[in-house]
Amino acid sequence: MTIVAAPCAAAERVKKMFTMKTLPTSFFLGFAALLIWTMSSAAFSGGFNSGSDLEDLHRRAVEHDAWMREHLMPAGGVMSAQFTDDTYSQVRSYGGRRDPAIWTGAYLAAQALRLQVTGAADAVDQVAETVRVLHRWWRISGDAGYLARFAAPADSSEAILATLPAEDPEVIRDVPYEDALWHWRGRVSRDQYQGVLLGMSLAYEATSDPGIRQLIREDVATFAEQLMRRERKRVKVIINGASNFSTTIELQHTVYTDDETPDGIPILNIRTSPFEAEGSGMLGFWPNPTEIARQIPGLGWLPDVLLPSQAIQLAATFRVALQVTAGVPGYEARHAALLAHYDEQVENWLAIATGWENTNRCGASYHGLNIAFMPMYTWVRLEDDPVRRERLQRDVLRDALWSAVEDHKNVFFSFIYATQAAPEDSVEAVIAEHLAQLRLFPNPPQTAEPLDVRWKYPEDPECPGLSAVATDVDDRAGATFIWERQPWRLVDPGAPDMAFAGVDYLLAYWLGRQAGFIGGSGRVTVSQAGTGRGTLTSTPSGIDCGAICDADFDLGSEVSLAAVAAPGSVFTGWSGDASCPYIHSLNGDTRCVATFETLPVGATTIHAAVLPYARAVGIGETATAFASVINSGDSIASGCSIALPGGIPASFGFQATNALNIATGTPDTPMDIAPGATQGFVFALTPHGALRAIEIAPVFDCTNTAPAPSHTGLNTFILSAASTAPPDLLAVGVTPSGDGVVRLPSRDGTGFFAVAAVNIGSGGTVTASADDGGRGLPLSLRVCETDAQGEWIACGNSLTRSLARDETAYYTVLVSGSGQRVAFDPATNRLFLRLQTAGVTVGATNVAVTTP
């Protein structure tokens, strides 16, 4: 069925226009003429209870996050650093070279929890970027499931390259990957996987980006499937440092790399008393490693040696693999195989896990506790068998792990326990006690100052130099992840000019926020000033002023305010806190003032139009759009310009265009507009941070007029920005009448508008949907994809498809009445087609609608 000839030519013109930074005059002047006609036809209308404590905790998280990104995340991985002096501005060298994977995974977990709590665009961006970094570390070796500790381009800065020296046997250099040469650090250990799996599981829950979810899915599934694989391998065996021979044994729950051994044959190094088994060129996750060792000639006598932490790690791995493959088309067989393996092994893993005990003495190897707690949180959280989950909560988490550390003042461990505790466990006192410890965490930079607290804590007679009780968080030596560092040290020399990443604070804080242990809201209060009047609203909803002029929003969330002038008034601008009206992010109570002025009768007035309605670019890339400013008065509008409202992290500029829509004159130079004339402009925004489809109302103003009224969809502009450039769809809507208005033939009739959308950005998955901008119009909308000739392909409430760069998609939006009248009010009664990637608008267009 053919319903309309799709606007192919218009789509091609628009594509060329934004590629060449020019706009077809006839197209844009037609848009301006529509606006003038609209103006002439109808009037526009249109934990801690203390708030300061909560704000302090949140601000500390914001500051640690920013400080880490600026100083302590080389090539996307979390490290510590020594600086050239105590100003902490110039990195001399990076530390923690063997631990970036676990720390970067913990950072991903923190950002995923932050995303769940706030929905912030920056959290979306950080989750996506960190998943891509870890995906590279999973893949760079070329060996299934083998994780690099760290990787960096071969042309990185001198400080980064110093972490990957050629003489280091763990470092593999000049590996071709992603069309470049990379260096990476291997000989990975089991602990590194725990942070990464924790982060990927939480990120999978938090993100709606199908591409990021697929990266997580494939990395985790590949790792788990490698662990499942049972295979006979020839290995070199070293026993007690002496015997050295080769034999063939059957291995499972093992990952391999041939980059660490000269001939590619794995090496298994065994000590019989006390028993230990470690590999080179392979890494085993073996809850009972003597099952492997007894296959070796001469070692059949070895008794079982059970390792509960490795049982917990294996179970958590398979729970995450089941999580990310469940219900995914094309993964049915893989999911079934993973589930079968889990069901076969889980009771044995659980039996071993119940035997967990703290074998550390005098603080040695305290990090081993962390790599049991991290996967234990994942296992309990994802376990879907209720009987098994209760056993995990009681027998392992509470009676084994938590009972061993309940007096350690370890905030991270306490929050893990409290979030996953058995139903009968009372955790309120645990939460309160450890929130008090979290409050003691230092502000960034987290430095390594000399420490001597012998005067404050008694010494343990059995552990010289250590306290008999856990020290408070603010009495501990600096470290990148203090939750895996023992809490009893009394004296530490410190490390001059050393700073540590605050990922430990971020993970504990956002886990507390996500669990509801830490409150966090800020009040946004709006008011009106001036001689005019209007309405103020917020996104997310909460403020509708008029009636409701303040509302509470989550700390860390993004709040956008909009001002719509009443008839006879004009909105002239925002004042109040510097972040108004685009609050990114909310860090405390915020006050914003909107000024409206009364329009004098007969005064020179201007109106404005913007095209396109939406753009999506990478951070640091420039988005351009075009505007027409129309002088509808009887005298010259002098010094007309365009400005960006406050609170937007972007640079801005504008320039006049001529009748052919080519930029002319000097950038940022105001223009005079004759009575009844239209002046074209091009404006450009370069975002400095992530933006999640914020609707910007540019300020169109002249020296002798009030600013042009702002109307959503007519002269507002949606901007999205991410660290990786998304699809960027230039969408054009066309109505049968050609004037931008859908006119239903009757109140229960049907109309439509057609859309062409050209992707000038990156390829990606795009979902199209239609709405009325929240007006609640008595209409039903349905989206149909068509081909270039207008033939239907598919219809639905929303449609999803992949769209390559330079590809055009065609849509028709069907509009059906319900028997009620929709007034002719083109500034207010509008219909929108939105094109989104991972829930973020990357293109949009809109038209007016009316019924008889």
WOFEN-V197471 format. One line per field, one symbol per residue. phi: phi as a letter, one per 40 degrees, with the letter a starting at -180 (. if undefined). burial: 1 if it has 16 or more other ideal C-beta (glycine too) atoms within 10 Angstrom, else 0. A space follows every 10 residues. Layout:
phi = ???
burial = ???
This chain:
phi = .bbacccccc ccccdcdccc gbbddccccc cccdcccccc caccai.ccc cccccccccc cdccdccccc bbbcfgbcbc abbcaccfbb ccabbgccbd cccccccccc cccccccbgc cccdcccccc ccccdcccbc cgbdgcbcca aaccbccccc cccbcccccc cbbfccafga cbbabbfcbc cccccccdcc cccccccbcc ccccdcdccc cccccccccb acbcbcbbbf gbdaababbc bafbbbaccb bdbgccbbbb bcaccaabbb gabbbbcbcc ccccccdgbc ccccbcbdcc ccccccdccc ccdcbcgcdg bdcccccccc ccccbccccc ccccccaccc bfgcfccccc cbcdccdccc cccbcccccc cccccbcccb ccccbcbcfb cccccccccb ccdcccbccc cccccccccc ccccccbbcd babccbbccc ccbdgbccbc ccdcbbccac bccbbcbbcc bacgadgcbb cccccdcccc cccccgcbci abcbbbabbg ccaabbbbbc cibabfcbba acbcdgcbbb bbbbccdgbb cbibahcccc bbcbbcbidb bbbbbbbccc cgccbbbabb accababcdg cbbbabbbbb cccbbcccfc abbcccgbca caaaacbccc gbdbgbdfbc bcbcdgcbbc bbbbbbccac bbfcccbdcc abcbbcdcdb bdgcbbacbb aacbdcdbbc bbbbbdcgbg bcbccacbcb babbbbbbcb bccicbbbab abggcgccbb babbcbcccg ccbabicabb acaccgcbbb bbbcbbcbgb cbccaccbcb bbbbbbbfgb cbaaaabcaa bc
burial = 0001011001 1011101100 0111001110 1111110110 0101011100 1001101101 1011101100 1111111111 1110000100 1011111111 1111111111 1111111111 1111111111 1011111111 1011111111 1100010001 1011000001 1100100000 0111111111 1111111111 1111111010 1110111111 1111111100 0010111110 0000000010 1111111111 1000011111 0000101011 1111111111 0110110010 0100101111 1111111111 1111100000 1001100100 1100110011 0111010100 0010011011 1111111111 1110000110 1111111101 1101100111 1111111111 1100001001 1001101110 1101111100 1010001001 0000011001 1010111111 1111111111 0100101111 1111111111 1111101111 1101110101 0101111110 0010100001 1011111111 1111110011 1111011011 1111111111 0111111110 0001111111 1111111110 1011111111 1110011001 1101111111 0101111000 1010000001 1010000111 1111111011 1111111111 1101111111 1111111111 1110111111 1111100001 1111000000 1111111111 1101111111 0100101110 1111110001 0000000010 0010001111 1111101000 0101111111 1111111101 1111111111 10
